[in-house]
Amino acid sequence: MQIAIIPARGGSKRIPRKNIKLFGGQPMIAWPIRAALSSKLFDHVIVSTDDDEIAEVAKASGASVPFRRPAEFSNDHSPARDAINDTIAQAEAFYGKAIVSACCIYATSPLIEAEDLNAARNLLDEPPVPNFVFAAATYPHPVQRAMLRDEPLGVRMLYPEHMKTRSQDLPEAFHDAGQFYWGWRDAFMDREPMFSPLSRPYLLPRSRVQDIDTPEDWEFAELLFAARNGISRAG
C-alpha cells in the first residue's frame, strides 16, 4: 500500500487557520490534496489533523481523514516525523494492510503539481535506491557569499575564505523546498535522517517554491500562483 500523508494541525500562529484559509479561490489544503489525487499514485490520501474543521474541509476536497492525530503530536514543537510515523502506524491498523512507501506533502504547498510527485516517485526506485526523495530548489545566489549582521554596525562574511571568490567559481547549492518527502515505510519508521547520503533531491524551478510561514510569504506565494496560472491580481 502506498499513501500520501498531509499533516495539517489546527494551531498555526503567524497565519491563523492557514491550512484552510482561501488561496486562489480554494482552501489552501485543497491544492496539495488535488495534486495527490491527480497523480494516481496513492491508495489513500490521508490528512493527519487534530482539528474538526480542517478534517471536514479535507474530506470535502477529496481526502480521507480516518482518524485524528493525537494531541501529543499536535503542538508547536512536535516534529513532522512524529505525525508521519503516527499516520503510518494508524493507517496500517485501520486498513489492515502493510504500507510500502509514503509521501509526506505539506498542507501549505499550493504550487505543487502531480507530475512532480510522479517524477520524484520514480527516483525512489532508481539505483542506488535511496531512503528518501525530497523536493528541493537552488539558491538564487551562492550561499558561500552569505553575510551576517555584526551588531551594532557592519556585517561579516559567513564564509570569510570566499571573500574574494568569484560567484561563477562557487558550486551551486540547493535547499529543502518544503513541499514533499517521498520515502520507504521502514526509513520513516526507523527515523532515518531525511537529508543524508541516502537521500536524493528532486529539483524544482524556483518559481514554484515558497515557504508560507508569514503574511509576506503568503502574499509572495499568491503572486507566484497568479503568474503561473495567468491570473491578474485584480481578479
N, C-alpha and C positions, 0 to 999 in steps of 0.2 A: 504494500500500500504506500502511496506517495501523497503527502499532504502539504498544503500551504498553511502557514501559521501567521496570522496578522495580530500582533499584540496591540491592544488599544484600551489602556486603563482610563478611568474617568477623572483622574485628579490632576490634569495638566494645569500649571500655574501661570506661566508667562502669556499663554494664549488660552484662556479658559474654554474648555469644551472643544479644543481644536480638532479632535478626531472626527467630529460630526458637524463642525462649522461649515457653512456653504463655501465651496470653492469651485469656480467655473460652473455655477448653477447646480452643483450636486454636493451632498455631504462629502467632506474630504475623504473619508474611508471608502466611499463608493468607487473611487478611481483605482486603487490597488485591488479591490475585490473584482472589478470589471476586468482588469488585466489578467489576474489569476484565472478567472473563469474562461476568458477568451483563449488562453494558452492551451487549453485542453490537456494539461499535464497532470491534473490533480484528481485523486479520488474524492477528496474533500477539501474545501476552502474554509478553514476554521478561524473564527475571530476569538481571541483569548481576551476576555474582559471581565471586570468586576462590576460593570455598570449596566443597569437595565435599559436605559435609553440608548446607549451605544449598541447593546445587543439587538434591540428592535430595529435600529437603522441598518445594522449589518445584515440582519435577516431579510429586510425589505430590499436590500441591494443584491441579494442572491447568495450570501454566505451562510455557513452553518454556525450555530452557537449552541452546541450540545451540552455544554457545562460551563460553569463560571470559574474564573481564576480565583484561587484562594487569596485572602486578604494579605497574607504574609508575602505574597509575590506581587503586590499591587501598590506599594508605597513609593515615595520619591526616590528611594535609594536601592530599589530592587533591580538587580541586573537583568538584562533581557534574556540571558541564558536560563534563568530560573523559570521565566514564563514559557520559554520554548520547551524546556525539558518537562515541565508540568503538563503542557499540552500534549506532548508525545505520549507520556505515561497515561494520561486520562483518555486520549483518543484510542490507544491500543485496548484499554479496558472497555471503553464504550462500544467500539465497533467489533471487538473480538478478533482483530487481525493485527499482524505484525507490520510495523512501519519500516520501510527500507530506506527511504530518503525523505527529506523535508526541506521546505524553503520558507525561511522567515522573511516576511515582507512588511516593512514599516507602514503603519496606517497613514502617515503623512508623506506619501510618495505619489503625488498626483501626476508626475511626469513619467511614471513607469509605463513600459509597453510590453505586451505579451511576447513579442518577438525576442526581446532581451531575456525574458525568463526561459524561453526555449533554447536560445543560443548558449546561455550560461549553463543550462542543464546538460547540454551536450558536452561542455567542457568537463563536467564532473565525471564523465566516463572515459575521457581521453587519458591514455597512459603517458607518463606515470600517474596513476589515479590519485587525485588529491583527497584530502579530508573535506575541504570546503572550496566553493567558488563564490566570490563576493563581488558586488558592483563597486567599481572604482572610477576615478577620473583623475586626469593630470592636473597639476597646479599650473596656473597661468604664468607664474614667474618662478625662477629657480629658488627652491627653499634654502639653498646654501647661502643665498644673499639676504636672508631674513635678518631683521633688526629687532632689538628690544629697547624699550624706554630705559634710560639711565637717570632716574629721578635725582634731584629736582629738574635738571635740564639735560638735554642731549640724548643720544642714542648709542648703542653698542651693537656690534655685529654678533649674531648668534654663532656664526662660524667665522671668526676673525681670519682664519687661514685662507678664506676665499675673498678677502677684501679686494684684491686686485684681479681675481679670476674673471675672465670674460664669460658672460652668460652662456654663449654658444659652446663653451668648453665644459659646461657642467652637465652631468647626467640628468635626464628628465625624471622627476619624481611624481608619484601619484598618491592619492588618499582614498580612504573608505568613502563611498558616495552616500552611505546611509540609506540605501534603498532595499536591497535584498541580499540574503545569505543562503545559498544552497549548501546542503551538507548531508552526509550519511547519518543515519539514525544513531549508530554507535559513537560516531565522532561527537555529536551533540551530547549524548548521554554520558560519555566518558569525560566530558568537559575539556576536550582537546582545544588548544588555542585557535581562535578564528584566524589570526594573522601569523603565519609561520611558514617554514619551507614546504609544508604540506598543504598550503593554500594557494589558490590561483585567482588572480584578479580578472574580472571581465570589465574592460574599459568602455565607459560611456562617454559621449560627447559632453563637454562642459555645459552646453546649452540645455541639457536635461538633468542637471544635478543642482539641487539646492536643499540644504538642511532647513527645516522650518521650526525654529525654536523661539523666535521673537517676531513682533509685528513687522519689523523691517524685512525679515526673512520671508514672511508671508507675502508682503507686497511685491518683493522681487520675484518670488515663485509665480505669482499671478501674471507678472509681465512676461516671464518665460513661457508660461502656459498660453497666454493670449497670442504671443508671437508665433508659437508653434502651430496654433490652431486657427490663425488668421482672424483673430477676434480683436476689434478695437476696444480700447479701454472704456470708451463711452457706452459700448454695447455690453 
